[in-house]
Amino acid sequence: MPPSGPLSSGPAKMCQSCHVRPVSTYRTAAQVGPGGAAEGAAGLTTSAPQAAQAVTLPTTLDEAVAALAAMPAAVPVAGGTDLMAAVNSGQLRPAALVGLGKISEIRGWQYQDGHALLGAGLTHARMGRPDFAALIPALAAAARAAGPPQIRNAGTLGGNIASASPTGDALPVLAALEATLIIAGPGGARREIPVSHLLAGMDMLRAGELIGYVRVPLLHAPQVFLKATGRTGPGRAMASVAVVLDPARRGIRCAVGAIAPMPLRPLDAEHWVAQLIDWDNNRAIVPEALNAFGEYVAAACIPDPAPAEDGSVPQHPPAVLHLRRTVAALARRALGRALS
């Protein structure tokens, strides 16, 4: 059984007792201040109130990087789903736009050394199709759950990462897959960093840089993404869980999204349950272990309150307890489906 007792975690660092790895939002180096703020906009639009004064439509990734370098206040956009929400709410008034919609090289994918190299311009609708689902099932499931058709048709993988919304459906999947980003910079420069480093602010996008590709390992094993929205149909997640099997290493990877500013990796829960799986016998596991895994993940990501000075133990509010039960149920179901 998993260890019991109060656990502690903080949004800015790894929890020392439960080893939950946080993946937080980030701010780009090219972000503009309140006078014309722009932070991680995600999309291209054909019409907008308070239209930008300059719109550039490059046809290659390097042209887009050059345009951003020439216009430091410009906002890169591909699908417009997050950008237009910020514009319509008055939070964003971009001085210029660099549209990424005409860059064909980032709208597909290719195979490379046991990995899939995914273009940042891939839409959720494209990732939700059967051929992509056969490649990376959990990411396809997250793409299909991203929202109504108009959002899935416009929103992109790179935009989901760049906007770094806590409820971004692709983020826990990418965290569980331990994906990396290929960043395009001025002068044709390319550098590769883990997705988790970017989201945690450990390595920010620099001025004139763009997310070009996402490199995802092809594990050829079951993957599951589940989310709870609090209502029927596609919507923003109140909690989401991605579980990925790694048979070559006899490991489990799990990431929990939407309950914190970043996806959380319950590392101790992953290691604990991996030891209980019979990898040589159709990945069998007893039902009690599945239930315990769900509770372990929930306790790691939503730890018990610390005891008060008088020794009493505070209780979580009912809403937090409901969220914790939801995370436990999602984790239990996700692992069960992955192993079935």
C-alpha positions as CSV (number, residue, x, y, z in Angstrom):
1,M,0.0,0.0,0.0
2,P,1.2,3.6,-0.6
3,P,2.6,5.5,2.4
4,S,0.1,7.4,4.4
5,G,0.3,10.7,6.3
6,P,0.2,14.4,5.3
7,L,2.0,15.4,2.2
8,S,3.1,18.9,1.2
9,S,3.7,20.5,-2.1
10,G,4.3,23.9,-3.5
11,P,3.7,25.4,-6.9
12,A,7.3,26.5,-7.4
13,K,9.3,23.4,-6.6
14,M,9.2,19.6,-6.4
15,C,7.5,18.3,-3.3
16,Q,10.2,16.6,-1.2
17,S,7.8,14.1,0.5
18,C,5.7,12.9,-2.4
19,H,8.0,13.9,-5.3
20,V,5.3,15.6,-7.3
21,R,7.0,17.3,-10.2
22,P,5.3,20.5,-11.1
23,V,5.2,21.9,-14.6
24,S,4.3,25.6,-14.4
25,T,3.3,28.3,-16.7
26,Y,6.0,30.5,-18.3
27,R,6.4,34.0,-19.5
28,T,8.3,34.6,-22.8
29,A,11.2,36.9,-22.9
30,A,9.5,38.8,-25.7
31,Q,6.4,39.6,-23.5
32,V,5.3,43.2,-23.6
33,G,4.2,45.2,-20.6
34,P,0.8,46.5,-19.6
35,G,0.9,49.2,-22.2
36,G,0.6,46.6,-24.9
37,A,0.9,43.3,-23.2
38,A,1.2,40.0,-25.0
39,E,1.8,36.6,-23.4
40,G,1.9,33.4,-25.3
41,A,-0.9,34.1,-27.8
42,A,-1.9,31.0,-29.7
43,G,-3.6,31.8,-33.0
44,L,-4.2,33.6,-36.2
45,T,-7.5,35.3,-37.0
46,T,-8.9,37.0,-40.0
47,S,-10.9,39.7,-38.1
48,A,-10.6,41.2,-34.7
49,P,-11.8,44.3,-32.8
50,Q,-8.9,46.8,-32.3
51,A,-7.0,45.2,-35.2
52,A,-3.2,45.2,-35.1
53,Q,-1.5,47.8,-37.1
54,A,0.8,45.3,-38.9
55,V,0.2,41.8,-40.0
56,T,3.0,39.6,-41.4
57,L,2.3,36.2,-43.0
58,P,5.6,34.3,-43.5
59,T,5.7,31.0,-45.3
60,T,8.7,29.4,-43.5
61,L,9.7,29.0,-39.9
62,D,12.8,31.1,-40.4
63,E,10.9,33.9,-42.0
64,A,8.6,34.0,-39.0
65,V,11.5,34.1,-36.6
66,A,13.1,36.9,-38.7
67,A,9.8,38.8,-38.5
68,L,9.6,38.5,-34.8
69,A,13.2,39.6,-34.4
70,A,12.4,42.7,-36.6
71,M,9.3,43.5,-34.6
72,P,9.9,42.7,-30.9
73,A,6.4,43.8,-29.9
74,A,4.7,41.5,-32.4
75,V,2.6,38.5,-31.3
76,P,2.9,35.1,-33.1
77,V,-0.5,33.6,-33.8
78,A,-1.7,30.4,-35.4
79,G,-5.2,29.5,-34.5
80,G,-6.6,32.5,-32.6
81,T,-8.4,30.6,-29.9
82,D,-6.5,32.1,-26.9
83,L,-5.6,35.4,-28.7
84,M,-9.1,36.4,-29.5
85,A,-10.3,35.7,-26.0
86,A,-7.6,38.1,-24.7
87,V,-8.4,40.7,-27.3
88,N,-12.2,40.5,-26.8
89,S,-11.7,40.8,-23.0
90,G,-9.5,43.9,-23.4
91,Q,-6.5,42.1,-21.9
92,L,-4.4,42.3,-25.1
93,R,-3.9,45.0,-27.8
94,P,-1.2,43.6,-30.0
95,A,0.8,46.2,-31.9
96,A,1.6,43.7,-34.7
97,L,0.9,40.1,-35.6
98,V,3.1,37.4,-37.1
99,G,0.7,34.8,-38.6
100,L,1.9,31.2,-38.6
101,G,-1.0,29.7,-40.6
102,K,0.9,29.7,-44.0
103,I,3.9,27.8,-42.7
104,S,3.3,24.3,-44.2
105,E,6.4,22.8,-42.6
106,I,4.9,22.9,-39.1
107,R,1.5,21.5,-40.0
108,G,2.4,17.9,-40.3
109,W,4.6,15.3,-38.7
110,Q,7.5,12.9,-39.5
111,Y,9.3,9.9,-37.9
112,Q,12.8,10.4,-36.5
113,D,14.9,7.9,-34.6
114,G,12.0,6.2,-32.7
115,H,10.2,9.5,-32.2
116,A,7.5,11.5,-33.9
117,L,8.4,15.0,-34.8
118,L,5.2,17.0,-34.6
119,G,4.8,20.4,-36.2
120,A,3.7,23.1,-33.8
121,G,1.0,24.1,-36.3
122,L,-0.9,20.8,-36.0
123,T,-4.5,21.5,-35.2
124,H,-6.5,19.6,-32.6
125,A,-8.8,18.3,-35.3
126,R,-5.9,16.8,-37.3
127,M,-4.4,15.2,-34.2
128,G,-7.8,13.7,-33.4
129,R,-8.0,11.6,-36.6
130,P,-7.5,7.8,-36.6
131,D,-4.1,7.8,-38.2
132,F,-2.6,10.1,-35.6
133,A,-4.5,8.2,-32.8
134,A,-2.7,5.1,-33.9
135,L,0.6,6.9,-33.4
136,I,0.1,8.7,-30.1
137,P,-3.3,7.7,-28.6
138,A,-3.3,9.9,-25.5
139,L,-2.5,13.0,-27.4
140,A,-5.2,12.2,-29.9
141,A,-7.7,11.7,-27.1
142,A,-6.7,15.1,-25.6
143,A,-7.1,16.8,-29.0
144,R,-10.6,15.3,-29.4
145,A,-11.6,16.6,-26.0
146,A,-10.2,20.1,-26.5
147,G,-13.6,21.7,-27.2
148,P,-16.2,22.2,-29.8
149,P,-15.4,21.7,-33.5
150,Q,-14.6,25.4,-34.1
151,I,-12.0,25.3,-31.4
152,R,-10.5,22.0,-32.5
153,N,-10.3,23.2,-36.2
154,A,-8.4,26.3,-35.2
155,G,-6.4,25.6,-32.1
156,T,-2.9,24.2,-32.5
157,L,-0.5,22.1,-30.5
158,G,2.1,24.9,-30.3
159,G,-0.5,27.3,-29.2
160,N,-1.6,25.0,-26.4
161,I,1.9,24.9,-25.2
162,A,2.7,28.6,-25.6
163,S,-0.4,29.8,-23.9
164,A,0.2,27.3,-21.0
165,S,-3.3,27.5,-19.7
166,P,-3.7,25.2,-16.7
167,T,-6.6,23.5,-18.4
168,G,-4.7,22.9,-21.7
169,D,-5.6,19.3,-22.5
170,A,-2.3,18.5,-24.3
171,L,-0.1,19.5,-21.5
172,P,-0.5,16.6,-19.1
173,V,-0.1,14.2,-22.0
174,L,3.1,15.9,-23.1
175,A,4.4,15.8,-19.5
176,A,3.6,12.1,-19.2
177,L,5.3,11.4,-22.5
178,E,8.3,13.5,-21.5
179,A,8.2,15.2,-24.8
180,T,10.8,17.8,-25.9
181,L,10.5,21.0,-27.9
182,I,12.6,22.1,-30.8
183,I,12.8,25.9,-30.6
184,A,13.6,28.0,-33.7
185,G,15.7,31.1,-33.2
186,P,17.3,33.8,-35.3
187,G,19.8,32.9,-37.9
188,G,18.5,29.4,-38.4
189,A,19.4,28.4,-34.8
190,R,17.7,25.4,-33.3
191,R,17.7,24.2,-29.7
192,E,15.9,21.4,-27.9
193,I,14.5,21.5,-24.4
194,P,12.0,19.4,-22.4
195,V,8.4,20.6,-22.5
196,S,8.4,20.5,-18.7
197,H,11.3,22.9,-18.5
198,L,9.5,25.5,-20.7
199,L,6.3,25.2,-18.7
200,A,8.1,25.4,-15.4
201,G,10.0,28.5,-16.4
202,M,13.3,26.8,-16.1
203,D,14.0,27.7,-19.8
204,M,12.0,30.5,-21.4
205,L,11.5,31.4,-25.0
206,R,14.0,34.1,-25.9
207,A,13.3,37.2,-28.0
208,G,12.6,36.2,-31.6
209,E,12.2,32.4,-30.8
210,L,9.3,30.2,-31.8
211,I,8.2,26.7,-30.9
212,G,8.8,24.8,-34.2
213,Y,8.3,21.1,-33.3
214,V,7.4,18.8,-30.5
215,R,9.5,15.6,-30.3
216,V,7.5,12.7,-28.8
217,P,8.9,9.2,-28.1
218,L,7.0,6.4,-29.8
219,L,6.4,3.9,-27.0
220,H,4.2,1.5,-28.9
221,A,2.2,0.8,-25.8
222,P,-1.2,1.8,-24.4
223,Q,-1.9,5.4,-23.4
224,V,-5.0,6.9,-21.9
225,F,-6.2,10.5,-21.4
226,L,-9.3,11.2,-19.3
227,K,-10.8,14.4,-18.0
228,A,-13.7,15.6,-16.0
229,T,-15.4,18.9,-17.0
230,G,-18.3,19.1,-14.5
231,R,-20.8,19.1,-17.4
232,T,-21.6,17.0,-20.5
233,G,-19.8,17.5,-23.8
234,P,-16.5,19.1,-24.5
235,G,-15.4,21.8,-22.1
236,R,-12.7,23.1,-19.8
237,A,-11.3,20.4,-17.6
238,M,-11.7,20.6,-13.8
239,A,-9.2,17.8,-13.7
240,S,-7.5,15.6,-16.2
241,V,-5.1,12.6,-16.1
242,A,-2.8,11.1,-18.6
243,V,-1.3,7.6,-18.1
244,V,1.4,6.2,-20.4
245,L,2.9,2.7,-20.2
246,D,6.6,2.3,-20.9
247,P,7.0,-1.5,-21.2
248,A,10.7,-1.3,-22.2
249,R,11.5,0.3,-18.8
250,R,8.6,-1.5,-17.1
251,G,7.4,1.9,-16.0
252,I,4.3,3.9,-15.6
253,R,4.1,7.7,-16.3
254,C,1.3,9.7,-15.0
255,A,0.5,13.4,-15.1
256,V,-2.4,15.3,-13.6
257,G,-3.7,18.5,-15.3
258,A,-6.0,21.4,-14.5
259,I,-5.8,21.3,-10.7
260,A,-2.7,23.5,-10.5
261,P,-1.0,26.1,-12.7
262,M,1.0,23.3,-14.2
263,P,0.7,19.5,-14.8
264,L,1.8,17.4,-11.8
265,R,3.8,14.2,-12.0
266,P,3.2,12.0,-8.9
267,L,6.6,10.3,-9.3
268,D,6.4,8.1,-6.1
269,A,3.0,6.8,-7.2
270,E,4.4,5.9,-10.6
271,H,7.3,4.0,-9.2
272,W,5.2,2.3,-6.5
273,V,2.5,0.9,-8.9
274,A,5.0,-0.1,-11.6
275,Q,6.4,-2.7,-9.1
276,L,3.0,-4.3,-8.6
277,I,2.3,-4.9,-12.3
278,D,3.1,-8.4,-13.7
279,W,4.8,-7.2,-16.8
280,D,5.4,-10.8,-18.0
281,N,1.8,-11.9,-17.6
282,N,-0.3,-9.5,-19.7
283,R,0.5,-6.6,-17.4
284,A,-1.8,-8.1,-14.7
285,I,-2.6,-6.1,-11.5
286,V,-5.0,-6.7,-8.7
287,P,-8.0,-4.3,-8.4
288,E,-6.9,-3.2,-4.9
289,A,-3.7,-1.9,-6.4
290,L,-5.6,0.2,-8.9
291,N,-7.8,1.7,-6.2
292,A,-4.7,2.5,-4.1
293,F,-2.9,4.0,-7.1
294,G,-5.8,6.5,-7.6
295,E,-5.8,7.5,-3.9
296,Y,-2.0,7.8,-4.0
297,V,-2.0,10.1,-7.0
298,A,-4.8,12.2,-5.5
299,A,-3.0,12.5,-2.2
300,A,0.2,13.4,-3.9
301,C,-1.3,16.2,-6.0
302,I,-3.8,17.5,-3.4
303,P,-2.0,16.8,-0.1
304,D,-3.6,16.9,3.3
305,P,-3.4,20.3,5.1
306,A,-0.5,20.7,7.5
307,P,-1.4,20.4,11.2
308,A,-2.2,23.6,12.9
309,E,0.0,25.0,15.8
310,D,-2.4,23.6,18.3
311,G,-2.0,20.1,16.9
312,S,-5.4,20.0,15.2
313,V,-5.6,18.8,11.6
314,P,-7.6,21.2,9.3
315,Q,-10.0,19.6,6.8
316,H,-10.2,20.5,3.1
317,P,-13.3,22.3,2.0
318,P,-16.0,20.1,0.3
319,A,-15.0,21.4,-3.1
320,V,-11.4,20.4,-2.6
321,L,-12.4,17.0,-1.3
322,H,-14.6,16.5,-4.4
323,L,-11.7,17.5,-6.6
324,R,-9.5,15.0,-4.8
325,R,-12.0,12.2,-5.3
326,T,-12.3,13.1,-9.0
327,V,-8.5,12.9,-9.5
328,A,-8.4,9.5,-7.7
329,A,-11.2,8.2,-9.9
330,L,-9.6,9.5,-13.1
331,A,-6.2,8.0,-12.2
332,R,-7.7,4.7,-11.3
333,R,-9.7,4.4,-14.5
334,A,-6.9,5.6,-16.7
335,L,-4.4,3.0,-15.4
336,G,-7.1,0.3,-15.5
337,R,-7.8,1.1,-19.2
338,A,-4.1,1.3,-20.1
339,L,-3.5,-2.2,-18.5
340,S,-6.6,-3.8,-19.9
